[in-house]
Amino acid sequence: MSTETTGLVLAAPSRAWVETVARRSEGVALPLGALLIGFLAFSVFLAVLGKSPVAFFGYVYQAGFGTEFSWSNTLSRAAPLLLAALCVALPARLGLVVIGGEGAIVLGGVAAGALAMSLPGLPGPIGILMMGLGAMIAGGAWIGAIGAMRYYRGVNETISSLLMAYIAIALMNHLVEGPFRDPASLNKPSTAPLPDAYRIGELPFIDVHWGLAAGILACVLCWVLIERTTWGFAARIVGGNVRAAEVQGLPTGVLMVGFTALGGACAGLAGMFEVAAIHGSANASLAAGYGYTAILIAFLARHNALAVIPVAVLFAGLEASSGLIQRRMELPDATIAVLEGLVFVAILLSETLTGRMRLFQPELWRRTS
Amino acid sequence: MTDIGLWGVPLAILGGAIRVSTPFIFVSIGEALTERSGRINLGLEGTLVFGAMSGYAVAFHSDSAWLGVLAAAFFGLLFGLFHGFVCKLPKVNDIAIGIALMLLGTGLAFFFGKPYVQPVAPDLPSIPFGFWSDIPQVEAALRINVLFILGIVLAVAMAFMFRATRIGLIVRVVGDSADAARAMGINIDLVRLLSTGVGGALAGVAGAYLSLYYPGSWNEGISSGQGLMAVALVIFARWNPVNCFWAALLFGGAGALGPALQSVGVTQGYYLFYAAPYVLTLGLLIATSSTRRAMSSAPGELSITK
């Protein structure tokens, strides 16, 4: 607190709001800076390989955000990412690192496809509601089991969730090639095509299916749950210190199982929208990797459900541009995965700066004279 | 060809267990070393896939499978050292960094591995221990790869190192109590850096085994979570390298169950048998974890058991 401090202090009547802004902006500035450093590292990677980073980001803009068509493509991909990111972000607030959302997406999709087959002839909205509920129960039970294993048996949730994702994909393959298979699906084993009444259409005004609205609504509701309710408050205490929470008499087990199940229900719903709005039946296309991109999205959003929305749209756009980049720049399809990996490392490295940059310390902005 | 009927199943499982378990042995003894020093590296799945790709690529260009194994170990070492170095920084979470490296490692492997999906690289040699038998199934089951034997030697050597050598003691102290290690004047960060580096190198070798021997080609589906299962296996093996070997054999047997049944014509529930190793891993984790007592012989500094 010497010369540079006094140099920055201007004569202002009250500096309280500046201090608040400084303290609060750390949570936004650090991830944003990490994102830029990740992009920069990727640009160096491309340049070393003799490819132009400028062209790369040009194509990303063109294919992800440049036209009305690219926006509708991006937002359609954002829908499952929003819901799957909640499957990481919600448990994370309790200090649980759950990374197997892919499993809940896949099983949610299969549940939706199977329900559509076994309940034909219902009015459209009721059929869709049943599919959504079934998908949420399937995904919620799957991920909730991970929370329960963690609470009752002390099983590490990161490892178990990824194992459960592998098991879920095997189960899906078994179901769509066995009991739930539509005999008419020859090349790609699938459940029977959904009746038209059960297909989910597009939102008014934009070419994006209703999953986007559901995803945004889920993010807002989860934000309210975490930040504005006593349940969310209790969950955050558990995330801070489990033992302190237990001493306070908080129902740690209920919270752990409840929040993991809620996250899983969101991811399961993502699978249902993929089936009812995109593929038209449940098949192996459900395991498209949304659950893994969602891990990065949740970490980049610092597990804040509202921040998930812009981050999910950004990465949806990046992934939407993958095809164009493969064709125009002759890069492999894993290019986006490399970019995502680098951003992920950068965001985790940025955590080390938390509380260490003077710029964000309220003391720096306090009047010293 | 002699018809041996259903005896083919246990024989195929035995042979399969030996073939499938080798990558588990390498990843798990490497991870045992890392975890004994007090860190967990979940990124070994990514290291394994990158090792498979780089080993295959180098073996293809140099026409030497062993150079491929060396290259895979080298790149694995780099991944491990990166993890070890980064986790030293304050507030950096070793589990999260592991997840990031899992995604980055597989991403980089698929990125650089695209041109190597088609070409054929030389295989690692194997020793025909079944030469005495006329039955082809027995011969096939007992054709044992050199790396499997090397894995046994390494597991025994590492167990000896932990029990009876100075280096082993230093790693154990660092993993059990950072304060005690500091009081002894040990450079904790250096010990953990090297332990994670060696763990990464062994995971790289495991990857090279996948692409250069069994299944013996490079493609994007080469690993199906072996790197991750090996991490769980270390917990089950109680951080003991020799136990890691036995556990790896068990997991290998579970992994060989699907193909073995398929070879005698059982196709029902094919995908469910494929899930056997994951279900086994999960079941063992549930059975051997506990919330109340600290896990016996767990390193005291390990974040997952605290």
Contacts between the chains, C-beta under 8 A, distances in Angstrom:
chain1	res1	chain2	res2	distance
A	97	B	95	5.8
A	97	B	96	6.7
A	97	B	99	7.4
A	99	B	99	5.9
A	149	B	285	7.9
A	149	B	286	6.1
A	151	B	291	7.4
A	152	B	291	7.0
A	153	B	286	5.3
A	153	B	289	5.1
A	153	B	290	6.9
A	153	B	291	6.6
A	154	B	289	4.5
A	154	B	290	5.4
A	154	B	291	3.9
A	155	B	282	8.0
A	155	B	285	5.0
A	155	B	286	5.7
A	155	B	289	4.7
A	156	B	235	7.6
A	156	B	285	7.3
A	156	B	289	7.5
A	156	B	304	4.9
A	158	B	42	6.5
A	158	B	95	5.8
A	158	B	99	7.3
A	159	B	42	7.6
A	159	B	228	6.7
A	159	B	231	6.3
A	159	B	232	5.1
A	159	B	285	6.9
A	160	B	282	6.1
A	160	B	285	6.3
A	162	B	225	7.1
A	162	B	228	5.5
A	163	B	225	7.4
A	163	B	228	7.2
A	163	B	229	7.3
A	163	B	232	7.1
A	163	B	278	4.9
A	163	B	281	5.6
A	163	B	282	5.0
A	163	B	285	7.9
A	164	B	278	7.9
A	164	B	282	7.0
A	166	B	224	7.0
A	166	B	225	5.2
A	166	B	275	6.9
A	166	B	278	4.6
A	167	B	275	5.1
A	167	B	278	4.9
A	167	B	279	6.2
A	167	B	282	7.3
A	170	B	271	4.8
A	170	B	272	6.6
A	170	B	274	5.5
A	170	B	275	3.6
A	170	B	278	7.3
A	171	B	271	7.5
A	171	B	272	7.6
A	171	B	275	7.1
A	173	B	271	4.2
A	174	B	269	6.6
A	174	B	270	7.7
A	174	B	271	4.0
A	174	B	272	5.3
A	177	B	271	7.0
A	178	B	269	7.7
A	292	B	103	6.5
A	295	B	99	6.4
A	295	B	103	7.6
A	296	B	100	8.0
A	296	B	103	7.2
A	299	B	96	7.0
A	331	B	111	7.9
A	332	B	110	6.6
A	332	B	111	5.4
A	332	B	114	4.2
A	333	B	110	7.6
A	334	B	107	5.3
A	334	B	108	7.7
A	334	B	109	7.9
A	334	B	110	3.5
A	334	B	111	4.2
A	334	B	114	7.5
A	335	B	111	6.3
A	337	B	103	6.8
A	337	B	106	7.0
A	337	B	107	3.2
A	337	B	110	6.5
A	337	B	111	7.2
A	338	B	104	7.1
A	338	B	107	4.4
A	338	B	108	5.7
A	338	B	111	5.2
A	340	B	103	6.4
A	340	B	107	6.8
A	341	B	100	6.5
A	341	B	101	7.7
A	341	B	103	4.8
A	341	B	104	2.8
A	341	B	105	7.6
A	341	B	107	4.5
A	341	B	108	7.0
A	342	B	104	6.6
A	344	B	99	7.6
A	344	B	100	3.8
A	344	B	103	6.0
A	344	B	104	6.7
A	345	B	86	7.7
A	345	B	97	7.3
A	345	B	100	4.9
A	345	B	101	7.3
A	345	B	104	6.2
A	348	B	86	7.8
A	348	B	92	6.2
A	348	B	93	7.0
A	348	B	96	5.3
A	348	B	97	5.4
A	348	B	100	5.6
A	349	B	86	6.5
A	349	B	89	7.1
A	349	B	92	6.7
A	351	B	91	4.9
A	351	B	92	6.0
A	351	B	93	7.3
A	352	B	89	4.2
A	352	B	90	5.6
A	352	B	91	5.1
A	352	B	92	5.3
A	354	B	91	5.7
